[in-house]
């Protein structure tokens, strides 16, 4: 099989696994289902991914995307994280953090999955810390940890409440933390909230 064709097939398998794993759950979806969705045999799937575990790892690594570089002021970048979350919460396909979901489904004993999940969460914490260092915050490391807790807490609250405003509440809490650290965050409280309108009520 030509390398370009092989690469295209691998991406098709991975894109399908990504959609099914995220929306329906890793345990609920078997390789048979993924192969059928792609329109290939299970044997062909295994030619690209030798096991379901390998496919799960590839799925999580595919989701491991670094934040885009920005020339906006550091404080604005930090607060924009919560604006982005609010928009994501409003999407009909939002099912929480794929890394937390994977650990919750497969258990902390799955070392490969936990390693990827920890690396992702730490990369986000370090991103906050780097922005705080740019602002000259003294306790940047500790504050970065508090900010990621706000991110993860807002995700959990949205999943329970089905309410994108949880990200806005987390943003306001982040502003308090930043102000207490001596950062000028301005005031954008008048900015209109993102309306749900996409997910049907329970």
N, C-alpha and C positions, 0 to 999 in steps of 0.2 A: 504494500500500500504506500503510495507516495506520501512524503512527510507532510505536505500541505493538506492533503485529504485526511490524513490521520489526525493532524492538529485540529482541523475543523470538526471532525467527529468527536474528539475529546472535549472540545468546547461545548458541543451540542449536549453531550451527556452531562457535563458539569452544570450547564445552565438549567437543564431540566431537573437535576438533583437539587440545585440551589432553590428553585421555585417550590418543589414538592417538600423538601426537608423543612424549609422555613414556614410554609403555610400549613402543612399538615403534621409535621413532627418527624423526627429522625427514626424513631422506633416504629412509627405507623407505616413508613414507606420502605418497601424492600427493593432489592435490585431488579426483581422481576417487573415491578411497577414502573421503574425508571426506564428499563429497556423497552418495555411496551410503549411507553409514552414517546420515546425517541423513535421507535419503529425499527429496533434492532434486536438481535438475539442476546440472551444473557452472556453467552460465550464472547460475543463481540464486545460487550461492555467490559468483561473481565480482561480482554486484551488491552484495554486502556487503563483500567483500574483493577488491580489484582484482587481486591477485597472491598467489602462495604466500608470497612474501617478506613481504607485508603481513600475512598470516595468522600467519606465524612470529613477527613482531614483536608482534602482538596477543597471541599465546599467552604469550610471555615477559613482557609487561607485565601480563598477568593473574596471573602467578605472583609478580609483584613486590609482595608484601604486607609492610607494615611490622609489626614486633612490636607486640603489644597493650600499651597503657599499663598500668602496674602500680604499686601503692603498696607493694610488697614492698621490703625493703632491697636496695640495689644489688648487693651481693655475692651475695645469694640469687638475684636475677634472672639474673646472669651464669652461675651454676652450674646454674640451672634450664634454661638453653639446652641443656646436655648431657643432662639428663634427657629433654627433649623429643626430642632426636636419638635417644636410645636407644629411645624408644617408636616413633619413625618408622622406625628400622631394622628393628624387629620386624614391620612391616606387610608383607603379601605383595606390595603394589604399589610398594614402594620401589625406585627405579632410580637413585638418586643425585641430585645437584644438577642441575636442568634447565638452568641457565645454563652450567655447565661442560660438560654434555653437548652443548648447542647449539654452543658454540665448538669443541669437539672434533670434532663432526660436520661443521660448515660451514667451519671454518678461521678463523684470526685475520684473514684477509683480508676476511671479511664484516663490514664496519665497523658496520653497523646492529646486528647481533647482539652484536658485541663491546662496543659502547657500552652496550647495555642490561645485559649481563653485568657489566661493570666497575662500572656504577652500582649494581647490586644488591650486589655484593661490598663496595663502598665503604660503602654504607648500613649494612651489618651491622658493618663495622669501626667506623664512627662511633658506632653504637649502643653497642658495647662501650666505646669511648672516653668517651662521655658518662656511662656508669655509673661508670667509673673516676674521672672527674673529680668525680663526686658523692662518691666515697670519698676524695678528696684525694690520689690517687696522683700522684707527681711525674712519672713518665715514662708518662703515660696513653696517649699516641699509639703509642709503641713496644709497650707491653704489649697494646694492642688488636690490633695486627697479629699478635702472637704467639698471641692467643686465636683469631683467625679461622683461623690456620694449623692450630691444633688441631681446629677444627671441620671444615675441609676434609680434613685428614688422616684423621680418624675416619671420614668419609664414604667416602673411598677404601679404607680398610682394611675397612670393612664390606662394600663391594661385592666385594672380593677374597675375604674370609674368610667372608662370610655370617654375621656374628657381631655382634649388637647390643652386646655387652660392649665393643666398641671405643669406644663413646661414654663408657662408664664409665671406661675407661682415660684417655681424653682429659680427662674431668672431674677425675680425680685429678692429672693434669699441670697443669691450670688452677689447682687449689688450691695446688699448689706455687708456681706463678708469683705468685699473689695473696699468699700468705704472705710470699714474698720481697720483695713490694712493700709489706709492712706491713699487709696486710688480714687481719682476723680472719674466717676462713671456717668456724670450728666444725669438727665432725667428724660426718659422716653416713655413714661407711663401712659401718655396720651395715644400711643400707637395702638391702632385697633387690633383686637385679638383675631386669630385665625378661627373661622367658624368650621364646625365639624362637617355637616352636610354630605359626607361621603359614606360613612358607615351607618348602617341601619341601627336604630335603637334596639336594645335588648327587650 
